[in-house]
Amino acid sequence: MKQLIKPNKLNPGDLVATVSLSSSMAGKIPGRYEYGKKQFEETFGVKIVEMPNSLKTDELYSNPQLRLDDLMTAVKDPSIKAILTNIGGDDTVRLLRCMTDEHFEIIRNNPKIFLGMSDTTANHLMFFHAGVSSFYSASLMFGYGENCGVPKIMIENTKKTLFDNSPIGIL
């Protein structure tokens, strides 16, 4: 088994990018997105920044390259320390068709914490193929954007994943 690169931990105040790699629900349900953003920022002491296409709607389905552009922008930006998917979905497979060896090299040379679930599993495989570990976790809108707050177990495990270098448990 190949040795994966573990991205650097976060520090309070770090920038976390949001991306819509599968579904455009963040743009269609902006209130849920904003609630998840607020809870994530307040719970973990980081700053969320949207990538240019993160909140777009129909144009994301029509042009999967926009999704890849957002991911690559976040990966290459040295001020962004982690990437969080807005939500899963059922469309990430079309993004994979746009990937080239150069994209995998960019991910490998700029390891970032990558978080997400559901259809995002395909994106986790992209990071794995690039040799960078990623973290299967809740997404911004589903999990961190829950109406009754972020569950305590998620807070504990997410803090361990993002902010310290101890072994990772269940997230």
N, C-alpha and C positions, 0 to 999 in steps of 0.2 A: 504494500500500500504506500502511495506516495505521501511525503510529508507536506501537509498543508500550511500555508502562511496564515498565522493568526493576526488579524488586524490589531492595531493599537487600541487600547481602552479609551473611553471618553473621559473628559473632564467637565465639571460644571461650566455652563456657558458655551460649550461647543455647538457647532452648527450640524444639524441633521436634515438631510434633504428628503423630501417626499417625492415619490414617483408613482405614476399610474402605468404599470407595465402590462396589465391585463384588462381591467375594466375601467370605464370612465365614470364610475359612480361618484367619485369625489366632486366632479363638476356638476353632476346631476342632483346631488344631495349635499349642497354646500354647508348646510347647517350641521350635519353629522360630521363632515370633515373638520369644520371649525371647532366643534366640541372635542373631537379626538385630539386635534392640535393643541388646544388649550390644556387638556388633561395631561397630555404627554409632556408638554413644556413645564407645567407646574409640578408634576410628579417627579420628573427626572432632572430639572434644572438646566435644560438645554434649550436651544433656539431652533425652531422648525423653519426651513426655507423651502418654498415650492420651486421645483424646476419649471422651466418655461411652459411646458405642455401638461404639467401635472393636473391641472384643473380643467383642461379642455374636455369636450364631450364627443360629439360625432366624428370630428376630424381624427381622433385617435384610432377609431376603428378603420377609417379609410386609409390611414397612413401609419403603419406600424413603425416606420423609420423614426417618427416623432418620439415614440416611446424609447427606442434605442438611443436617440440623440440625448434625451433627458438622462438616461442611465450613464452614458459616457460623459456628459457634462458634470454630473455629480462625482463620478469616479475620478476624473482628471482634476477637479477643483481642490487644491490643497487646503482650503479653508473649511471644506466639508469633511467631517470626520465619520459620519455614518449615513446610511441610506435606508429609509423605511418605506415600504410599499403602502399605498393608500388602502388597498383592498385586493382581494384575489380576483377571480373571474373565470373566464374560459377562453381567453384570446392570446395568451402569451406565446403560444406555439408559433404564431406568425412573426413575432419578433425574432425568434431563433433563426428564421430564414435570412434575416438581414445580417446576422453575425458573420464576421470574418476572423481569420487568425489574428489580425491586428487588434480587434476588440478584446479578444482573450488576453493578449499581451498587455493591453492597457489596464485591464483588471488586475493582472498579476503584478504589474509594476506600480500600482497605486492601491494597495489593499485597504479596503474600508469595511467597517461593520456593515453587513447587509441583513435586514430583518424583513420577514414576511411569511405568508402561509398560503395554503390552498393552491391555486394555479401557479403561484409564485415558485412552487417546487421546481419548475423548469428553469427559473432564474437561479435557484440555488445550484442546480446542475451546471449552469454556465460558470458560476464562481468556482465550483469544484473542478471543472475542466481547466479553468485558469490556474488552479493550484491555491485558491484562497478559501479559507473556511468561512461559512456563513451560518446564520442562526435562524432556524425555523421558529417563528414566533407569531404572535398576533400582529395584525396590521393596524394602521392608524384608525381606520373607521370601524373595524371589527376586532374588538378586544380593548384597545386603548381608548376608544370612543364610546364605551358603554355608558348607558344612562345613569347608572347608580355608582359610577366611579370605577377606577381600575381595581380589579380584585387584588387583595393583599398578596396572594401567592405570586401573581404576575409581577407585582412591584418588586418583591424580594428577588425573584429570579432574573428579572430584567436588569435590576441594579447590579447583580453579580455578573451578568453577561456583559453589560456595557462599561462598568466602572472599575472592575478589578480583574486581576490576572489569575484568580484562583480557578480550579477546574470548574467547568460548566456543568450544571445540573439540568433538570428538566425545565424548559422554558414554556 
